[in-house]
Amino acid sequence: MARPRSARPLVATSLALLALAGSAGGCITSGYLAHRNLHYVDDELVRTAPPPPLAYEAYIRARLALERDPPDLQAARGHIGDALRWQSDDPQLWTTKAEIEWKAGDFEAAERSLAQALDLRPGYPEAKRLLAQVRGEKL
């Protein structure tokens, strides 16, 4: 006959994991990670919600494609389209889409994307700066 297993090791392990999770949570609420959604844009402190992981990955892939020499605009368009499907309410994604369209020479599409970014966040500095470039205005 098998001996009954003691619940003590399981309880001890569970308590240790809870303590570890609690201490990690403490770091998140008081350390660097607590403020990772704050950043400066043109000397203005702005708050952005952390994006869904898949949207962020697609955004990073779009940026990498855009920064190649020469830029891979087709890949960048595809990736930013994926990011926008995951998170269509992020003005940074719309601004990046506008940058891609601008570099492709589609100024009307760039202006439409920037209008969307500015609808989501009026006065968004990155969108305003890119809009001036698209229109050929001095910064």
ABEGO torsion letter per residue (X at the ends): XBBBBBAAAAAAAAAAAAAAAAAAAAAAAABAAAAAABBBBGGBBBBBBBBBAAAAAAAAAAAAAAABOBBBAAAAAAAAAAAAAABAABAAAAAAAAAAAAAAGBAAAAAAAAAAAAAABBGBAAAAAAAAAAAGBBX
